[in-house]
Amino acid sequence: MNTAVIMTVAFIVLLFAQVPIAITLFYVSFIYIGLTAKMAFSTVASTIFGAVDSFPLMAVPMFILAGAFIESGGIAKRLIKFAGALVGHLTGGYAMVLVVACAFFGAISGSALATVAAMGGMLLPMMLETGYPKRFSVGLICASGVLGIIIPPSIPMVVYGSSTGASVGKLFIGGFGPGILYSILLMIVVYIYCKKTNLKPSAEPFSWSNLGKATAEALGALLVPILILGGIYSGLVTPTEAAAIACVYSALAGKLIYKELTFEKFIQALDSTASQNGVIMFVCVGATLFGKVLTVAQVPRLMTMFIHGLTESRVIVLLLVNLLLLVIGCVVDVIPTIMIFAPIFLPIVESYGVDPVHFGLIMVFACGIGLCTPPVGGNLFVATSISGLSFIEVVRGVVPLLIIMIVTLLLITYLPQLTLFLPNLLGV
């Protein structure tokens, strides 16, 4: 008990001292090892090596690189133009375009932060020029960025699959239901808000010719998710191999089709990917070691026994898990949250009959909400950077949309067919 108290206090103190989460996880793990001597240092070495010796995790840097090529190679511009031709004529104009464009970009990049940076950076000036309030616009950018990890492919889904053994292919196809639901709910909110504030459509009236031209220009971009997801679901490639294909194709499309991917941008994309992936892998190592410590300490078994003693209701258990994930998401980023807590929570919810793929989508979306909640919400910081607003103003902009996020989370949680219908239908 004393060891548990010391570890908990150390974890909280280090977090509030703004020590990087990976370093925090290492410190707390070594506190346990030093005080209990229940793990040999040879086990630590093998655990660290095993954390990164993972074929599914190889998809992470390749999806990051594909997203960088898409952003710098002109593909993102075509996606926005296509989304504009599709929904720009509706009430809410550019705000509608933002939601749809984020969904399309998420279907390529798999990253919420990249979605916020790319789509927000391009669409925010257009929204402000046409009269959208800045706070509303930035809040919508943060909320729409969550589509980057819920619409497949998704880096957090890859991490969840690697941590729990769940099928990444099933997670990807299961993400379509929640992703489409969340997109529709955001668009309904945009429509109601713009009707009340009398904001007119931002684009010219809909025409099939404009949509045809925009589709033709964006065809090279729209082929990316088809290649990724089609390859996976056809059984021709694994998610990791599909990520590699996405990298090569997006680079060739940016260079040969759209002719905007210069050598300098290519090098910048490699540099950005190396930096981001280095951080992610360091966090993965720390989280894996910490997870091993928790397993040795029998924390998952003790928590399962505690929850079963508390209630036999699956509804209440899922509600408690969601509340914990929302609180954890305020102080811990998406990747470490999934790597630490997925192996702990999954056995608990499985004992109540919850499907691992269903729970994976619950967890990914709950962590996505954490990207929009202070003090460490990643989407908030990216939106602050691209908008020039203060962090507090960005938070105020996103707070009303948190209601929609929580409603979506509850629907995903208690309507499992939203996530399981397509995997069951396709038999994947």
C-alpha positions, 0 to 999 in steps of 0.5 A: 500500500505504501508503494502504491501511495508513493507511486501515485503521489510521484505521478501527480507531482511530476505531471503538475511539474510539467515533466514530459509524460514519458519521463514521468512514466519511467520515473514512476516505474523505477520507483516501483522496481526499486521499492519492491524488487519484483522486476529484474532489470533484464525484464525492463530491457526486454520490455523496452525492446518489445515496446517498439519491436511491433509490426503494427506500430510501424504504421504510425510513422508512415501515416504521419509522413503521408499526412505531411506529404498531403499537407505540403503536396497540394492534396489538402487544398483539393480536398477543401475545394471538393468539400466546398463544391459538395456542401459550401452552398448550404447554410453555414457554408465554410463551417460545413466545408470545415467539418467535411474537409476534416472528415476527408483529411482524417480519412488520409492522415489518421491524426487529429493535430495534423487535421486541425493544423492543415484544415484550420490553417487554410479555412480559418481565414476564409471563415473570418473574411465571410463574417464567422465569429472567431471564437466559434470558428476556432472552437469548431476547428478543435471539435472537427479535428477529432474526426482525424482519429475517429475516421479511419485510418487512425493512429490511436486505433493502431496503438490500441490494436498493438496494445490489446491485440484487437484487429486494426482492420476491424477498428478501422471499419468500425470507425466509419459509423461513429465518424459519420454520426459525429460529422452529422451532429456537428453539421446540425449544430453549425446549421442551427447556429448559422440560422440563428445568427443569419450567416449566409452560405459562403459559396456559390449555389450548388451545381453538378458542373462545379462538383464534377470539376472539383471531384476531378481535381481532387480525384488524386487525393480521394484515391488515398483512403480508397487505396488504404482501406480498400487494400486492408479490407480486401485482404491484400495488405496489412494496415502497416503495408497500407500505410507504406502505400499511402506514403508512396502514393501521396508523395507521387501525387504531390510531385507528379499530379499536383506538382507542389511537393518540392524537394525542400518540402519533402525534406521538411516532411521527413524532419517533421515525421522523425520528430513526431515519431520520436516523441510517440515511440518514447511515450510508447516505451514509457507506457509499455514499461509502466503497463508491465509494472501495473501487471506485475502489481496485479492492478488489472485483476484488483480493479476487475474484482473491485468493479465487479464488487461495486456493480453488475450493471454494464451500463454503469461500468461503461459510464464509470470508464468513460468518466475516468477516461474524460478525467484522464484525458484532461492531463494525459495525451491520447497515445499514453492514455491508450497504452496505459489504460487499454490493457487495464480497462479492456479485461474489465469491460470484456467481463461484462460482455463488451466487444474489444472493437466496440470498446476501442472506438469508445476509448479512441473517441473519449481520448479525442474529447481529451484533445479539446479539454484543458490543460493539455488538450493538443487541439487547443494548443494547435488552434491557439497557434494558428488563430492568434487567440489566447488559450482561454479564448480557444477553450471558451470557443470549444466548450459549447461543442463539448456537449455534442462530443459527450452526446456522441460518446454516449451514443457510441457507448450504448449503441454498439451496432454503430461500431459493429454493424459494418465489421459484422456485415463485411465479415472482417 
